[in-house]
Amino acid sequence: MTHLDKTRFAHRHLLDIARLNAAEIKFLLDVAEGYVSKSRARDKKLSLLHGRTQINLFFENSTRTRTSFELAGKRLGADVINMSVSSSSVKKGETLIDTAMTLNAMHPDVLVIRHSDSGAPHLLAQKVDCAVINAGDGSHEHPTQALLDALTIRNRKGRLQGLIVAICGDILNSRVARSNIALLNIMGARVRVVGPTTLIPSNAKALGVEVYHSMKEGLKDADIVMMLRLQTERMQGAFVPSVREYFHLFGLDQNKLKVAKPDALIMHPGPMNRGVEIDSEIADDLNISAISEQVEMGVAVRMACLDVLTRGDAE
């Protein structure tokens, strides 16, 4: 952990992908790559963050992301605290700023926050002295998800630049989509978004993507097919007519996949709605699906983020 290392990632926090450049993204992915083999070893424990405190502050439920961050912190030797917001003072009317001031007085080294309001991690970062990692805020961003997706793609395809990536489904409400679009554009991939008009942002082309409303056209010659969860609470009324109709038009099955490249990689951030956005046969085919690998890469990426963001304090 030299001074040179820290200068390769000159950010105090990880709040969004849009603030990073290609060299910084590559640096995080390279550090994460080193943690993949460590996570597969019998002895997974390091003492890199021994004596450091990591607080996971989740205002939204997410078993997958919270467990991944908890595991990442513990494998690095940190003291990890999971704050149950549902039973905390926040439910009694305490504001996010009050919570930030309370936590700051405890001198944590890193705060991981997931919040339903876009911008909440940015507000928190202004009020605390430690590093802040955005674990998802509203429909804004989910930076570590985009990084773990990028690591998964790089491991399977050897590169990101020049790949055709089709992101399909509920683009409008997806922070995963926004972070992935930003990262893939920065790294030189060609990004397409595919979905019904009701689930594609009106300014989608301004994000630097090609827009398709047909799976047959959108998946043509795609290297990566990234399916997004369709939130069932948003499936009424104007969004989509019915679950069955949605799967018929936009759910990934063998027939729709035929137009993609023969070695196309299938991805999904989870949790999956089987038979809604993806067919179980495809999701469970380890030859083409990288869904379980994404979960594994998530721990390595989050270890890398915790490592890099606390390096400045260690010197």
C-alpha positions as CSV (number, residue, x, y, z in Angstrom):
1,M,0.0,0.0,0.0
2,T,2.2,2.7,-1.3
3,H,1.5,6.4,-2.0
4,L,1.6,5.5,-5.7
5,D,-1.3,3.1,-5.2
6,K,-3.5,5.8,-3.7
7,T,-2.8,8.3,-6.5
8,R,-4.3,5.8,-9.0
9,F,-7.6,6.3,-7.3
10,A,-7.8,9.9,-6.0
11,H,-11.4,9.8,-4.6
12,R,-12.4,9.8,-1.0
13,H,-15.7,8.1,-1.7
14,L,-17.3,5.8,-4.3
15,L,-20.6,7.5,-5.0
16,D,-21.1,7.0,-8.7
17,I,-19.4,5.6,-11.8
18,A,-19.8,8.8,-13.7
19,R,-17.1,10.5,-11.7
20,L,-14.5,7.8,-12.6
21,N,-12.2,7.6,-15.6
22,A,-11.1,4.5,-17.5
23,A,-7.8,4.3,-15.6
24,E,-9.5,4.4,-12.2
25,I,-12.0,1.8,-13.2
26,K,-9.3,-0.5,-14.5
27,F,-7.3,0.0,-11.3
28,L,-10.3,-1.1,-9.2
29,L,-10.9,-4.1,-11.4
30,D,-7.2,-5.1,-11.2
31,V,-7.3,-4.9,-7.4
32,A,-10.5,-6.9,-7.3
33,E,-8.9,-9.5,-9.6
34,G,-6.4,-10.2,-6.9
35,Y,-9.2,-10.8,-4.3
36,V,-10.9,-13.4,-6.5
37,S,-8.3,-16.1,-5.9
38,K,-8.2,-15.1,-2.2
39,S,-11.9,-15.7,-1.9
40,R,-11.5,-19.1,-3.4
41,A,-8.7,-20.1,-1.0
42,R,-9.3,-22.2,2.1
43,D,-8.0,-19.4,4.4
44,K,-10.0,-16.3,3.3
45,K,-9.1,-14.0,6.1
46,L,-6.7,-11.0,5.8
47,S,-5.8,-8.4,8.4
48,L,-5.7,-5.5,6.1
49,L,-8.5,-3.6,7.8
50,H,-7.8,-4.9,11.3
51,G,-8.9,-2.3,13.8
52,R,-11.1,-0.5,11.2
53,T,-14.9,-0.2,11.5
54,Q,-17.3,-0.6,8.7
55,I,-20.9,0.3,9.1
56,N,-23.5,-1.0,6.7
57,L,-26.5,1.4,6.7
58,F,-29.3,-0.1,4.6
59,F,-32.5,1.9,4.4
60,E,-33.7,-0.6,1.7
61,N,-33.7,-4.4,2.0
62,S,-31.1,-6.2,0.0
63,T,-29.9,-9.5,1.3
64,R,-27.5,-10.0,-1.6
65,T,-25.7,-6.6,-1.5
66,R,-25.6,-6.3,2.3
67,T,-24.3,-9.9,2.7
68,S,-21.7,-9.3,0.1
69,F,-20.4,-6.1,1.7
70,E,-20.4,-7.8,5.1
71,L,-18.4,-10.7,3.9
72,A,-16.0,-8.4,2.1
73,G,-15.3,-6.4,5.2
74,K,-14.9,-9.4,7.4
75,R,-12.5,-11.1,5.0
76,L,-10.4,-8.0,5.1
77,G,-10.4,-8.1,8.9
78,A,-12.7,-5.1,9.6
79,D,-15.2,-4.8,12.5
80,V,-18.5,-4.9,10.5
81,I,-21.7,-3.5,12.0
82,N,-25.1,-3.9,10.2
83,M,-27.5,-1.1,11.3
84,S,-31.1,-2.2,11.2
85,V,-32.8,0.9,10.0
86,S,-36.3,-0.5,10.5
87,S,-35.7,-0.5,14.3
88,S,-33.5,2.6,14.5
89,S,-34.1,6.2,15.4
90,V,-34.6,7.0,11.7
91,K,-38.1,5.4,11.9
92,K,-38.8,7.7,14.9
93,G,-38.3,10.8,12.7
94,E,-34.5,11.2,12.8
95,T,-33.2,12.8,9.6
96,L,-30.3,11.4,7.5
97,I,-28.2,14.3,8.7
98,D,-28.9,13.5,12.3
99,T,-27.9,9.9,11.6
100,A,-24.8,11.0,9.9
101,M,-23.7,13.2,12.8
102,T,-24.4,10.3,15.3
103,L,-22.4,7.8,13.2
104,N,-19.6,10.3,12.7
105,A,-19.2,10.7,16.4
106,M,-18.4,7.0,16.6
107,H,-15.4,7.4,14.2
108,P,-16.1,4.7,11.6
109,D,-13.7,4.2,8.8
110,V,-16.2,3.5,6.1
111,L,-19.9,3.8,5.7
112,V,-21.8,1.7,3.2
113,I,-25.2,3.1,2.5
114,R,-28.3,2.0,0.5
115,H,-31.2,4.4,0.3
116,S,-34.4,4.8,-1.7
117,D,-33.7,8.5,-2.3
118,S,-31.3,9.4,-5.1
119,G,-28.5,11.5,-3.8
120,A,-28.7,10.3,-0.1
121,P,-25.1,8.9,-0.2
122,H,-23.8,12.2,-1.6
123,L,-25.5,14.1,1.3
124,L,-24.0,11.6,3.8
125,A,-20.5,12.0,2.3
126,Q,-20.7,15.8,3.0
127,K,-21.4,15.2,6.7
128,V,-19.0,12.5,7.8
129,D,-15.2,12.3,8.0
130,C,-14.9,8.7,6.7
131,A,-15.2,7.1,3.3
132,V,-18.7,6.5,1.9
133,I,-19.7,3.8,-0.5
134,N,-23.0,4.0,-2.4
135,A,-24.7,0.6,-2.3
136,G,-27.6,1.9,-4.4
137,D,-29.5,5.1,-4.2
138,G,-33.0,5.4,-5.7
139,S,-33.0,5.1,-9.4
140,H,-29.6,7.0,-9.6
141,E,-26.7,4.6,-9.4
142,H,-25.3,1.3,-8.0
143,P,-21.6,1.6,-8.7
144,T,-20.3,-1.6,-7.2
145,Q,-22.8,-3.6,-9.2
146,A,-21.5,-2.1,-12.4
147,L,-17.9,-2.9,-11.3
148,L,-18.7,-6.5,-10.5
149,D,-20.5,-6.8,-13.9
150,A,-17.5,-5.4,-15.6
151,L,-15.1,-7.8,-13.8
152,T,-17.4,-10.7,-14.8
153,I,-17.3,-9.6,-18.4
154,R,-13.6,-9.0,-18.4
155,N,-12.9,-12.5,-16.9
156,R,-15.1,-14.2,-19.5
157,K,-14.3,-12.1,-22.6
158,G,-10.8,-10.7,-21.8
159,R,-11.9,-7.1,-22.5
160,L,-14.6,-4.6,-22.3
161,Q,-13.7,-2.3,-25.3
162,G,-15.6,-3.0,-28.5
163,L,-18.1,-5.4,-27.0
164,I,-21.8,-5.1,-27.9
165,V,-23.7,-5.1,-24.7
166,A,-27.5,-5.3,-24.7
167,I,-29.2,-4.2,-21.5
168,C,-32.8,-5.4,-21.5
169,G,-35.9,-4.6,-19.5
170,D,-36.8,-1.9,-17.0
171,I,-34.2,0.7,-17.9
172,L,-36.3,3.6,-16.7
173,N,-36.2,2.6,-13.0
174,S,-32.9,0.8,-12.9
175,R,-29.9,2.2,-11.1
176,V,-28.0,-0.9,-12.2
177,A,-28.6,0.1,-15.8
178,R,-27.4,3.7,-15.3
179,S,-24.2,2.6,-13.6
180,N,-23.5,0.0,-16.3
181,I,-24.2,2.3,-19.1
182,A,-21.8,4.9,-17.6
183,L,-19.0,2.3,-17.0
184,L,-19.4,0.5,-20.4
185,N,-19.3,3.8,-22.3
186,I,-16.2,4.9,-20.4
187,M,-14.5,1.6,-21.1
188,G,-15.3,1.7,-24.8
189,A,-18.1,-0.8,-25.2
190,R,-21.1,-0.3,-27.5
191,V,-24.2,-0.2,-25.4
192,R,-27.8,-0.9,-26.4
193,V,-30.9,-0.7,-24.3
194,V,-33.9,-2.9,-25.2
195,G,-37.4,-2.7,-23.7
196,P,-41.0,-1.3,-24.2
197,T,-41.3,2.4,-24.7
198,T,-42.9,2.7,-21.3
199,L,-39.7,1.4,-19.6
200,I,-37.1,3.3,-21.6
201,P,-36.1,6.8,-20.4
202,S,-37.1,9.6,-22.8
203,N,-33.5,10.9,-22.8
204,A,-32.0,7.4,-23.3
205,K,-30.0,8.4,-26.4
206,A,-28.4,11.3,-24.5
207,L,-26.9,8.6,-22.2
208,G,-24.8,7.3,-25.2
209,V,-26.8,4.2,-26.0
210,E,-28.7,2.7,-29.0
211,V,-32.4,2.3,-28.3
212,Y,-34.4,-0.8,-29.4
213,H,-38.0,-1.8,-28.7
214,S,-37.6,-5.3,-30.2
215,M,-35.5,-8.1,-28.7
216,K,-34.8,-9.5,-32.2
217,E,-33.2,-6.2,-33.3
218,G,-31.6,-5.3,-30.0
219,L,-29.9,-8.7,-29.4
220,K,-28.5,-9.1,-33.0
221,D,-24.8,-9.9,-32.7
222,A,-24.7,-9.0,-29.0
223,D,-21.7,-10.2,-27.0
224,I,-23.4,-9.7,-23.7
225,V,-27.1,-9.9,-22.9
226,M,-27.8,-8.3,-19.5
227,M,-31.4,-8.8,-18.2
228,L,-32.9,-6.5,-15.6
229,R,-35.4,-7.3,-12.9
230,L,-38.9,-6.2,-13.8
231,Q,-40.4,-5.0,-10.5
232,T,-43.8,-6.5,-10.3
233,E,-45.2,-3.5,-8.3
234,R,-44.6,-1.5,-11.5
235,M,-46.3,-3.9,-13.9
236,Q,-49.8,-2.5,-13.5
237,G,-51.4,0.1,-15.7
238,A,-49.2,2.0,-18.2
239,F,-46.0,0.0,-17.8
240,V,-46.8,-3.4,-19.3
241,P,-50.1,-5.1,-20.1
242,S,-49.4,-8.4,-18.2
243,V,-46.6,-10.7,-17.0
244,R,-47.4,-13.1,-19.7
245,E,-47.3,-10.5,-22.4
246,Y,-44.1,-9.0,-21.1
247,F,-42.3,-12.4,-21.2
248,H,-43.6,-13.1,-24.7
249,L,-42.2,-9.8,-26.0
250,F,-39.2,-9.1,-23.8
251,G,-38.4,-12.2,-21.7
252,L,-35.2,-13.9,-22.6
253,D,-35.7,-17.4,-24.1
254,Q,-33.8,-19.6,-26.5
255,N,-35.7,-18.3,-29.5
256,K,-34.8,-14.7,-28.8
257,L,-31.2,-15.5,-27.9
258,K,-30.6,-17.1,-31.4
259,V,-29.9,-13.7,-32.9
260,A,-27.1,-12.9,-30.4
261,K,-23.5,-14.2,-31.0
262,P,-23.2,-17.9,-30.5
263,D,-20.9,-17.3,-27.4
264,A,-23.1,-14.5,-26.0
265,L,-22.9,-14.2,-22.2
266,I,-26.1,-13.9,-20.2
267,M,-26.1,-11.8,-17.0
268,H,-28.7,-10.7,-14.4
269,P,-28.0,-8.6,-11.3
270,G,-30.6,-10.6,-9.3
271,P,-33.0,-11.3,-7.8
272,M,-34.5,-13.0,-10.8
273,N,-38.2,-13.2,-11.7
274,R,-38.0,-16.6,-13.5
275,G,-40.5,-16.8,-16.4
276,V,-40.9,-13.0,-16.4
277,E,-37.6,-11.5,-17.6
278,I,-35.7,-14.7,-18.1
279,D,-36.4,-18.4,-18.8
280,S,-35.1,-20.8,-16.1
281,E,-33.4,-23.0,-18.8
282,I,-31.1,-20.1,-19.8
283,A,-30.6,-18.8,-16.3
284,D,-29.3,-22.2,-15.1
285,D,-27.1,-23.0,-18.1
286,L,-23.6,-22.5,-16.7
287,N,-22.2,-22.6,-20.3
288,I,-23.8,-19.3,-21.2
289,S,-25.0,-17.8,-17.8
290,A,-22.6,-15.8,-15.6
291,I,-25.3,-15.1,-12.9
292,S,-23.6,-17.1,-10.1
293,E,-20.2,-15.7,-11.2
294,Q,-21.6,-12.2,-10.8
295,V,-22.3,-12.9,-7.1
296,E,-18.8,-14.3,-6.6
297,M,-17.2,-11.2,-8.3
298,G,-19.3,-9.0,-6.1
299,V,-17.4,-10.0,-3.0
300,A,-14.1,-9.4,-4.7
301,V,-15.1,-6.0,-6.0
302,R,-16.4,-4.9,-2.7
303,M,-13.2,-6.0,-1.0
304,A,-11.3,-3.9,-3.5
305,C,-13.4,-0.9,-2.9
306,L,-13.0,-1.2,0.9
307,D,-9.3,-1.7,0.5
308,V,-8.7,1.2,-1.9
309,L,-10.9,3.8,-0.1
310,T,-9.1,3.1,3.3
311,R,-5.6,3.2,1.9
312,G,-5.1,6.9,2.5
313,D,-5.8,6.5,6.2
314,A,-3.3,3.7,6.5
315,E,-0.4,5.8,5.5
